Amino acid sequence: MVKRKRKSNVRIYIITLLSIIILLVLVGGFVLRSYWTQGLAAFDPAATETIEVTVPQGTGTKGIGGILEANGVIRDSDFFAIASRIKGNDGKYRAGKYTLSASMSLNDIFDKLLIGQDETVRFTIPEGYDIRRTLAALQEKGLIEPENFLKELKSGNFDYRFLEGIPADENQLEGFLYPETYEVFSGATEREIIDRMLRQFETVFSDEHYARAEELGMSVREVITLASVIEREAVVSEDRPIISGVFHNRLAIAMPLQSCATVQYILGEQKPVLSIKDTQIDSPYNTYIVSGLPPTPICSPGIESIDAALWPTESDYLYFLAKGDGSHVFSITFDEHLRNKAIYIDN
């Protein structure tokens, strides 16, 4: 009898314990479900005002949650981070400027942050633009403050292979702000805009370009410097490698490049015809009086000019002359050059 009674008590104990556990699980599940549902619900369903929120580039999920909570868009940044991890959104949100509201559910906010902001600005930097013209184009779009832009150009620390060994000064990035059409967030900083253009250069300048530069015994900056002169001299694509060949031939015999483009860079304007006085300006950029390449690029060249600088057409040409239609005529001797000048310019 005693043994039977003990078995009965154990059974009752186990049943009671299981019942308590089940009850706790049900209650816990209800609490967690309520917490989850409430967390995903709008912070203020009745809100009618919109809130402009800026998510800076590089901000992590926890930081974004803090920004949203501080702006009164969500109730709990910790829940935002937890829900982001559970949903697999962690690290996927995009920087930018967003128009949000406390009446939005957390799922709606997730969707906005994943898709990206609505407000973007497109801008184009044409091939052959130098820093001065690039700055003017960006300022016209309302994307930069000139002083901040120049400060980043001069002292900004950008970690790219192609910038290794280049001293920090106002011309350190000349030639490397790759000419392209870009789309950036309307709230992008000057540094973010510069970095976007540098990343595009990194994409374009491939391992093959590095290998070829090494084969020619040229640094990347020297390649881009030569390419920038080619960019400013050439109009017709077919002429670029031939013009490059002329410059390579001159460099090989320490003959000045005598490029009008380098003098125009000094002047800061695109004069159609240079005067004798212009070609005598005392400047390391004046390739009429200084042999070798200019100290820095004079503009941002496109890929055709970069390729031309690295793979010039082999010839004996030492001179070229613009024919007036965008193309050039080439010659080996100075006498031949003068005859071409008589044909295409003097007449």
N, C-alpha and C positions, 0 to 999 in steps of 0.2 A: 504493500500500500504506500509506504513512504517513498519507494523508488518511483512509483507511478505518479505520485504527487509532485516530486521533484521534476520529472519530465514535463509535466503539465506547466509548472512554473517557468521552466526554461523556454517552452514553446510560447507562452504568453509574453515573456521578456523579449524574445526574438521578434515576435509579431509587433510588439509595441515599438521596439527599436526601429524596425523596418518602416513602420507607419510614420514615425517621427522623421526618419531620413527622407521618405517620399514626400512628406509634408514640407520639409525644409527645401527639398529640390524644387517642388512646385512653387513655393513662396519665393525662393531665390530666382527661379526662372521668370516669375511674374515681375519681380523687382527689376531684374536685368532687362527684361523686355520693355518695361515702363521707362527705365533709364535710357535705353537705346532709342525708343520711339520719341521720347521727350527731347533727347539730344539732337535727333535729326530734324525735329520740327522747327519752324521758324521762331526766331528769338522774340519777335514782336509781330504776330500775324496782322495786326491792325495798322502797322506802319505804312505811311504813304510817301515819306521822303526817301530820295535816293542818296547814296553816300559814295563819294569818289574815293577809291582806295588804290594806292600805288604799292605794288609788290616789286621791290628792287631786284635787279638781276642777282642771282646766286643765293636768294633767301630760301632756307629750308622749310619743310612742312611745319615744324614747331614755330618758327619765326613768322610764317604766314598766319598761323592760328593766332599768335599774339597780336599781329597787326589788325586782324579782323575783330578780335575781342576788344581791343583798345578803341576801335572805331564804332563799336556798338552794333556790329553786323551779326555776331554770334555770341552765345552766352558763355561758352567754355572752350578755351583754347586747348586744354588737355583732351577733352572729348574729341575735338577736331583732329588732333594728332592720332588718337587711338582709332577713330573711325577711318581715317585715311589709310592707316596700316592695314586694318581689316579688309578694306575694300581694294587694296593693292594700288592705291593712289600715291603712296609716299614717294616723294622725289620726282613726281611727274607734273607738278603744277608749274605753270609758266609765269614768268615775270611780266609786269605790265601795269597799265592803268585800267581799273575796272569800275563800272557803275553798278553798285550793289544796293541791297536794301535789307533791313532787318526782317522784312516780311517774306524773304526768300527762305525756302527750306535748305538744310545743309546739303542735300543731294543736288539742288539747283546750283548752289555755290560751287560744289565740287565740279559740276559740269562746266561752269564758266571758267574756272581756273584750269581745267584740263584742256579746253578748247583754245584758251588764250584770249587776250583782250580784243575788243572790237576796234579800238582806236590805234591805227598804225599809220605811219607816214612813209611814203616812197620818195626816194631821191636818186638822182643819177649823177655820177661823177664821170664825165667823158674822158677818153684816153687823151693824154697830153696835158691834163690839168696839173698845175703845181699846187703847193700848199696854199698860196694866196688865193687862187681861184677856187680851190676846194672849200676853203673857209667861207668865201663869199657866197658860194652856192648853198652851203649848209645854213648860213645866217639868214639868207633870203627865205629859206623854208621854216625859219623860226626854230631850228633844232638845237642851236648852240649859242652860248655866250662866247664871243671871240676871245676874251681874256682867259676864260677857263680852257677853251680849246687849245690856245697857244701854250698855256701852262702845261697841259697834258702832253702836247707834242714835244716840249722841251725837256720836261723832267719826269714824265710818266715812265714807269718801269714795266715794259712789256716783254714777256719771256718767249721769244721766238728764235728758232735756230738762225734764221736769216739776218737777225739783228746782232748776233754775237760779234763782239769786238768793235762795234760802232760807238763812239763816245757820245755821251748824253749832251746834246745841245739843241738849238732851235731847228736844226736841219737833220736831226737823226732819223726822222721818218720820211723825209722827202723821197719820193719815188716808190714808197711801199704802201701807200694808201690806194689800194688797187682800184682802177677805174671800172665801175660796174653799176648796175641798178640795184638798189638795196631797199628793203622794207624793215623799218625799225619801229619799236614802240614809241608813241608820242612822248613818253616820259623818259626816254633813254638819255643817259648822261653823255657828256662829251667823251669820257673815257670808253664807254660802251660802244659809241659810234666809231671811234678810232679803232678799237679792238676788233669790231666787226669787219672793217676793211682790211686790217692786218691778217685776220683769219682767212679772208678770201685770197690774199696774196699767198698765204701758206698752202692753200688748196691748189692754186694754179702752178706755183713753182715746185715742180715734182723732183723726185730723186734723180730722174734723168737730167734735169737741169743742173742739179748740184754736181753730178758726175761730169757733165760736159764742162762746167765752169772750172772744176779742178783740172781737167784735161788741158784746158787752155791756160792754166796758171792764173786764173782771175778769181777774185773774191766775189761774193754775191753782190756786194755794193758796187763793185766795178762793172759787173754785168749790167746791173740796173742803170748805172750812170750812162753807159754806152747806149743801152736800149732807149733811155730817155731822150738822148740826142737824136737817135734814129727816129723816134716817135715824133719829135718836133720838126724834123726835116722832111719826112716822107708823107706822102698823101696816098699814093697808089701802093697797094699791098705788094705787088710784084717787085717794086723798087727797093723794098726794105732790106732784103738780104744783100742786094748789090751795093746799096749805100753802106751797109755794115762792112762789106768787103773793102770799100774805099777807106773807111776809117781804120780797119785792121791793118791795111797796107801802110797807112800813114803812121800809125802807132809803132809799127815794126821798124820804121826808119827815123823815128823821132821827129816826124814832120807835123807841124801844128794841124789840128783838125780843121781850123778856120770855119767853124760852124756859126752861122748867123743866129741860130737858136740859142746858143750860149750867151751871146751878147744881149739878146732880147730878154733873157732871164735876168741879167744884171739890171737892165733898164726897167723891168717890170711891166713892159708893154710889148705888143706884137707889131713893131714897126715893119711895114711892107718892104721898105728899102733902108738899109743902114748907111749912115754917113761914114766917111773916113775917120772922123772924130770918134764915132761910136766904136769903131773897131780898134781904137787905140786906148780905150778905157783901161786903167790900171786895176785889174781884178784877176784873182786866180781862176775865175770862171771864163775869162776872155780867151777863147781858144785861137784867136788870131795872133796873140802874142805869147801864149803859154803852150808849151808842148804837153802832150799827154791828155788824160781825161780831166774834166772838171773835178773839183774836190767832192762833190755830191751829185746825185741825180738832179736834173733840172725840171722834171715833171714825173708823173706816174705813167709809165708805159703799159700798153696792152700786151697780150700774149704774143701777137705777131711780131712786135718789135723786140720782145725778149728772146723769142726764138731766132730772130734775125741776128741779134747780137751774139748768140752762141753758135749759130750755124750760118756764117756768112758765105756768100757766093765767092768762090775763088776766081780772081782776075788780076790783071795788072793795072786796073784803074786807080788813079790818084785824084781824079776830079769828077765832079758832077755839077749839073746846072739845071735849075727848074725851067721847064719849057713854057710854062704859063697855063698849061691845061691840067696841072696836078702831077704830071709825070716828069721824069728827069732824063737828061742825056748824059752819057758818061764818056770820059776820055782818059787816055794814058799820059799824054804830055800836056804841058802848059800851052804850047802853041795850038794844039788841037782844042783845048779848052777855050782859048781866045776865039778861035774860028766858030765854035758853037755859040759863044756869047754874041758874036756878030750876027749870027743867024737868028737866034731866039730872043735876044734882048735888045740889041742896038737897033734892029730893024722893027 
